[in-house]
Amino acid sequence: MKAPFFAEHMREELILHRWDLTGDDRTSVQSLTEPWMTEHSVVSVGQPLLEKGRRLATPEGPAAIESDAAVRVLLLWGRRPADPNRWHSSAGPETLLKVRALLGGY
C-alpha cells in the first residue's frame, strides 16, 4: 500500500468508525456523502467484492439497491443505517441476504 492510498483509506476508516460510534449524526452523514468516500469505497472495496461475488454466483436480473450517498458507502462497507427508509430494493429477501453476506465479508 502506498502512502497516499493508505492515508485516504485511514481517513475513510475513521469516518466509518465515527458512524459506528455515533450513528446518523449530522457530521457522520455529511462526511459519508463526500464524493471521495464513494469513489474510494467503490474502487478499493467494491471492485474486490464484485470479483469475489462473481466467483460465488453469476450476475442475473435487475437487482438494484437505491439509497442516498451515505447509505451507499455504509452498504459497501457491510453496514446498514439505523433508518431502513433510507434505502430501497426490489431484489427480494434472498438476493439481499446474499448481497449482505458478500458485503459483510470484506
SEKE-967744 format. One line per field, with one value per atom (N, C-alpha, C, CB): residue number from 1; atom name; x, y, z. Coordinates in steps of 0.1 Angstrom, whole numbers. Each point is the difference from the previous one (the first is absolute). Glycine has a CB too. Example, Ala and Ser with C-alpha at 12.3 -4.5 7.8 and 13.67 -1.06 7.14 Angstrom:
REM SEKE-967744
seq <- 1,1,1,1,2,2,2,2 .
atom <- N,CA,C,CB,N,CA,C,CB .
X <- 132,-9,9,-19,15,9,-8,12 .
Y <- -57,12,12,-12,23,11,11,-6 .
Z <- 78,0,0,12,-19,0,8,-22 .
END
This chain:
REM SEKE-967744
seq <- 1,1,1,1,2,2,2,2,3,3,3,3,4,4,4,4,5,5,5,5,6,6,6,6,7,7,7,7,8,8,8,8,9,9,9,9,10,10,10,10,11,11,11,11,12,12,12,12,13,13,13,13,14,14,14,14,15,15,15,15,16,16,16,16,17,17,17,17,18,18,18,18,19,19,19,19,20,20,20,20,21,21,21,21,22,22,22,22,23,23,23,23,24,24,24,24,25,25,25,25,26,26,26,26,27,27,27,27,28,28,28,28,29,29,29,29,30,30,30,30,31,31,31,31,32,32,32,32,33,33,33,33,34,34,34,34,35,35,35,35,36,36,36,36,37,37,37,37,38,38,38,38,39,39,39,39,40,40,40,40,41,41,41,41,42,42,42,42,43,43,43,43,44,44,44,44,45,45,45,45,46,46,46,46,47,47,47,47,48,48,48,48,49,49,49,49,50,50,50,50,51,51,51,51,52,52,52,52,53,53,53,53,54,54,54,54,55,55,55,55,56,56,56,56,57,57,57,57,58,58,58,58,59,59,59,59,60,60,60,60,61,61,61,61,62,62,62,62,63,63,63,63,64,64,64,64,65,65,65,65,66,66,66,66,67,67,67,67,68,68,68,68,69,69,69,69,70,70,70,70,71,71,71,71,72,72,72,72,73,73,73,73,74,74,74,74,75,75,75,75,76,76,76,76,77,77,77,77,78,78,78,78,79,79,79,79,80,80,80,80,81,81,81,81,82,82,82,82,83,83,83,83,84,84,84,84,85,85,85,85,86,86,86,86,87,87,87,87,88,88,88,88,89,89,89,89,90,90,90,90,91,91,91,91,92,92,92,92,93,93,93,93,94,94,94,94,95,95,95,95,96,96,96,96,97,97,97,97,98,98,98,98,99,99,99,99,100,100,100,100,101,101,101,101,102,102,102,102,103,103,103,103,104,104,104,104,105,105,105,105,106,106,106,106 .
atom <- N,CA,C,CB,N,CA,C,CB,N,CA,C,CB,N,CA,C,CB,N,CA,C,CB,N,CA,C,CB,N,CA,C,CB,N,CA,C,CB,N,CA,C,CB,N,CA,C,CB,N,CA,C,CB,N,CA,C,CB,N,CA,C,CB,N,CA,C,CB,N,CA,C,CB,N,CA,C,CB,N,CA,C,CB,N,CA,C,CB,N,CA,C,CB,N,CA,C,CB,N,CA,C,CB,N,CA,C,CB,N,CA,C,CB,N,CA,C,CB,N,CA,C,CB,N,CA,C,CB,N,CA,C,CB,N,CA,C,CB,N,CA,C,CB,N,CA,C,CB,N,CA,C,CB,N,CA,C,CB,N,CA,C,CB,N,CA,C,CB,N,CA,C,CB,N,CA,C,CB,N,CA,C,CB,N,CA,C,CB,N,CA,C,CB,N,CA,C,CB,N,CA,C,CB,N,CA,C,CB,N,CA,C,CB,N,CA,C,CB,N,CA,C,CB,N,CA,C,CB,N,CA,C,CB,N,CA,C,CB,N,CA,C,CB,N,CA,C,CB,N,CA,C,CB,N,CA,C,CB,N,CA,C,CB,N,CA,C,CB,N,CA,C,CB,N,CA,C,CB,N,CA,C,CB,N,CA,C,CB,N,CA,C,CB,N,CA,C,CB,N,CA,C,CB,N,CA,C,CB,N,CA,C,CB,N,CA,C,CB,N,CA,C,CB,N,CA,C,CB,N,CA,C,CB,N,CA,C,CB,N,CA,C,CB,N,CA,C,CB,N,CA,C,CB,N,CA,C,CB,N,CA,C,CB,N,CA,C,CB,N,CA,C,CB,N,CA,C,CB,N,CA,C,CB,N,CA,C,CB,N,CA,C,CB,N,CA,C,CB,N,CA,C,CB,N,CA,C,CB,N,CA,C,CB,N,CA,C,CB,N,CA,C,CB,N,CA,C,CB,N,CA,C,CB,N,CA,C,CB,N,CA,C,CB,N,CA,C,CB,N,CA,C,CB,N,CA,C,CB,N,CA,C,CB,N,CA,C,CB,N,CA,C,CB,N,CA,C,CB,N,CA,C,CB,N,CA,C,CB,N,CA,C,CB,N,CA,C,CB,N,CA,C,CB,N,CA,C,CB,N,CA,C,CB,N,CA,C,CB,N,CA,C,CB,N,CA,C,CB .
X <- 8,-8,9,-19,16,8,-5,6,2,-4,-12,24,-26,-12,-13,14,-13,-12,-3,6,5,-2,-6,19,-14,-6,-15,23,-27,-14,-8,7,-1,-7,-2,10,0,-1,-11,24,-24,-10,-14,16,-18,-13,-3,3,7,-3,-4,17,-11,-3,-15,24,-28,-13,-10,8,-5,-9,-1,6,5,0,-7,21,-20,-8,-15,18,-22,-14,-4,1,9,-3,-3,15,-8,-2,-11,24,-27,-10,-12,18,-18,-12,-2,-10,-2,-3,0,-13,23,1,3,7,-8,1,15,-17,27,14,3,6,-11,3,-7,1,-13,-8,7,-21,24,7,13,-11,19,13,-2,10,-20,-3,-4,-6,0,-5,11,-23,35,10,3,10,-9,3,12,-11,22,12,-3,14,-24,-3,-6,-4,-6,-6,11,-22,30,10,10,-2,7,9,-7,13,-25,-7,-3,-11,8,-3,13,-20,30,13,7,2,-1,9,-8,13,-26,-8,-9,1,-8,-10,5,-13,24,5,5,7,1,4,-12,21,-32,-12,-8,-1,1,-7,7,-7,21,7,-3,18,-18,-4,-14,15,-24,-14,-2,-7,15,-1,4,5,5,4,-11,24,-32,-11,-12,8,-12,-12,2,-15,9,0,-11,8,-5,-10,-12,18,-30,-12,-11,6,-14,-12,4,-11,0,2,1,-12,18,1,7,1,-8,5,-3,-2,11,-3,1,10,-20,0,1,-15,24,3,6,3,-1,7,15,-19,28,14,6,1,-5,5,-3,-2,-10,-4,7,-23,26,7,14,-12,19,13,-1,8,-18,-2,-3,-9,1,-3,13,-24,32,12,10,-3,2,8,-7,11,-22,-7,-8,18,-22,-8,-13,20,-30,-13,-4,-7,0,-4,-11,6,-7,-10,-14,15,-17,-13,-1,-1,-7,-1,-7,-1,-6,-6,10,-20,32,11,4,7,-11,4,-12,24,-24,-11,5,-16,10,5,-13,24,-23,-10,5,-11,23,7,-6,20,-27,-6,9,-12,7,7,12,-21,19,11,12,-16,14,11,6,-11,3,6,8,-19,15,8,14,-21,21,13,9,-12,5,8,6,-15,7,5,11,-23,22,11,12,-17,16,12,6,-10,2,6,5,-16,10,5,13,-24,28,12,13,-15,15,13,8,-11 .
Y <- -12,12,12,-12,21,13,10,-5,14,10,8,1,5,7,-8,15,-28,-9,-3,-10,7,-4,12,-16,28,12,1,12,-13,1,-11,11,-23,-11,1,-14,19,3,11,-8,18,11,-6,17,-26,-6,-9,1,-9,-8,8,-16,27,9,5,7,-3,4,-11,17,-29,-11,-4,-8,8,-3,11,-14,26,11,-4,18,-22,-4,-12,9,-18,-12,4,-13,24,4,10,-3,11,11,-2,15,-24,-2,12,-13,16,9,15,-18,22,14,8,-6,19,9,-1,15,-15,0,-13,15,-27,-13,-1,-10,14,-1,10,-6,18,9,-5,19,-25,-6,-12,8,-16,-12,4,-13,25,4,7,2,-1,6,-8,10,-4,-8,-9,18,-14,-9,-12,20,-19,-12,-11,14,-10,-9,-6,12,-3,-5,-10,23,-19,-10,-13,20,-19,-12,-9,12,-6,-8,-6,15,-7,-5,-9,21,-17,-8,-12,21,-19,-10,-8,14,-6,-6,-9,20,-16,-8,-14,21,-22,-13,-8,10,-4,-7,-5,13,-5,-4,-12,23,-24,-11,-12,15,-14,-11,-4,9,0,-3,-8,20,-16,-7,-15,22,-25,-13,-9,8,-1,-7,-2,10,-1,-1,10,-7,3,9,10,-19,32,10,-3,17,-15,-1,9,-24,28,8,15,-21,29,14,4,4,-13,3,14,-24,33,13,4,6,2,6,15,-20,27,14,6,-1,11,6,14,-23,30,12,-3,13,-3,-2,-6,19,-14,-5,-15,23,-27,-14,-9,8,-3,-7,-4,12,-2,-3,-10,23,-21,-9,-15,19,-20,-14,-6,7,1,-5,-5,15,-10,-4,-10,22,-28,-10,5,-15,28,6,3,9,-6,4,12,-23,33,12,-4,15,-8,-2,1,8,1,3,-8,23,-34,-8,7,-19,31,7,8,2,-3,8,-8,11,-24,-8,-9,1,-5,-8,-9,18,-30,-10,-8,-1,-2,-9,-14,20,-23,-12,-12,13,-11,-11,-5,-7,1,-3,-10,4,-14,-10,7,-18,26,7,10,-2,10,9,-7,15,-27,-7,-4,-9,5,-3,12,-18,30,12,4,8,-9,3,-9,8,-21,-9,3,-18,22,4,12,-10,21,12,-1,12,-20,-2,-8,1,-7,-9,7,-18,31,7,3,9 .
Z <- 0,0,0,12,-21,-1,10,-24,28,11,-4,6,-18,-2,1,-15,10,0,15,-23,31,14,7,-1,-1,7,-3,-1,-12,-3,6,-22,22,5,16,-18,24,15,3,3,-12,2,-1,-9,-1,-2,12,-25,30,12,12,-9,11,11,-1,2,-14,-2,2,-16,11,2,15,-22,29,14,9,-3,-2,7,-1,-5,-8,-2,9,-24,25,9,14,-14,19,14,2,2,-12,2,-8,4,-14,-9,-10,19,-22,-10,5,-11,18,4,-13,24,-23,-11,-6,10,-2,-5,-7,19,-13,-6,-14,23,-24,-13,-10,12,-8,-9,-5,12,-3,-4,-10,22,-19,-8,-14,20,-22,-13,-9,10,-5,-8,-12,21,-33,-12,1,-13,19,1,8,-2,12,8,-9,20,-29,-9,-10,2,-7,-10,6,-12,24,7,3,10,-5,4,-12,18,-30,-12,-5,-5,4,-6,9,-12,25,9,7,4,-2,7,-10,21,-29,-9,-11,5,-11,-11,5,-12,23,5,4,8,-2,3,-12,21,-31,-12,-6,-5,5,-5,9,-9,22,9,-3,17,-19,-3,-13,12,-22,-13,2,-12,20,3,7,1,7,7,-9,21,-30,-8,-12,20,-31,-12,2,-15,11,1,-9,4,1,-8,5,-4,-5,4,3,8,-5,2,15,-21,29,14,2,6,2,2,14,-24,30,13,-2,13,-9,-1,13,-20,21,13,-2,11,1,-1,0,12,-14,-1,13,-16,27,13,2,10,-13,1,-10,8,-20,-10,6,-19,25,6,11,-6,15,11,-5,14,-24,-6,-5,-5,-2,-6,11,-19,31,11,9,-1,-4,8,12,-7,7,10,-5,12,-3,-4,9,-7,1,8,10,-19,30,10,-6,18,-27,-6,-13,10,-11,-12,-11,15,-13,-10,-9,15,-12,-8,-12,21,-22,-12,-3,6,-19,-6,-10,4,-5,-10,-4,10,-23,-6,-2,-11,17,-3,7,-3,14,8,11,-20,30,12,-2,12,-20,-3,-6,-2,-8,-7,10,-22,30,9,11,-4,8,10,-6,10,-23,-7,-1,-13,10,-1,14,-19,29,14,4,6,-10,3,-7,4,-17,-8,6,-20,23,4,15,-15,22,14,1,7,-18,0,-4,-4,4,-4,12,-20 .
END
